[in-house]
Amino acid sequence: MSQALLNGVVKDTIIVAAKLAAPILLVVLIVGLLISIIQATTQIQEQTLTFVPKLIAGAIIGIFLGSWMLQTLMSFTTRIFELITKVTA
């Protein structure tokens, strides 16, 4: 296995991981920011008030984008297995 091939696999792995994590992380970040602004204006400092909406938002995004995430991960996995067969052959 050459160094260039290994670098390409590592780069692709990081990109796929970022693609899969970004939608959920961005939505949870935005929801957390909105809840924090609401908490600051109303001066309510309840910790569960921030946790539950972020959990629900992350679950909803996971449900809506789950098939896309699975398809992306499956195509990446098949590419890796094809590379394994090329390297070992």
N, C-alpha and C positions, 0 to 999 in steps of 0.2 A: 504494500500500500504506500503510495507516494505521499510526500508531504502536502502537495497541492490538493490531492484528493481528500486527504484528511481535513485540511483547512476548509475545503468546500463543504464537507459534511458537517463540520462544527458550525460554520456560518449558516447553513440551511437550518440546522437544529435551533439555533438561537432565533432566527427569523420566524420559524414556524411557532415556536413557543411564545414569541411576542405577539404574533397574529392571533393566537388562541386566547391569550390572557388579556389583551388590550380591550376588547369590548366590555367584558365584565368589570375590569378594573376602572375603566373610564366612567361607566354608569355608576358604580359604587362611589367613586370619587365625587361625582357631581351631586348625587343624592346626599352624601355626607356633608358636602359644602352647603347645600341648601338647608339641611336640617340644622347645621351649626349656625347659620345666619338667623334662622327662626328662633333657635334657642337663645342667641345673643340678644335679639330684639325683645323677646318675652321674658328673659332672665330665668328660664326654666333650665336647670342643670341636672337632668335625669339621664344617666348613662344608657339605659335601655331604650330611650327615645331615639338615639342615634343608631343603635345596633339593629333593631328590628326592621326599619325601612331599608337599610343597606342589604340586609339578608334577603328581604323580599325582592328588591330590585335585582340583585344578583341571580336569584332563582328564576325570575321572569326572563331575564336576558339569557340565562342558560337554557331555558325551555325553548325560547324562540330561535336561538342560534346554535342549539345543540347539534342539529343535523349537519349544518355547515362545518362546525368544529370537528365532528366525527369524520366527515368526508375529507377535510384537510388533513387530519391525522392519519387516516387510512392511506391517502395518496402518498404522504411522506413516508410512511412505513413500507409501502410497496417499493418506493424508490430505494430505500435503504437496503431492503432484502435483495433487490436486483443488483445493487452495488456489491453486496456480499458475494453473490454468485459470480460476478465478474472478477472480483479480486481473488477468490479461492480457485477459480478455474484456470 
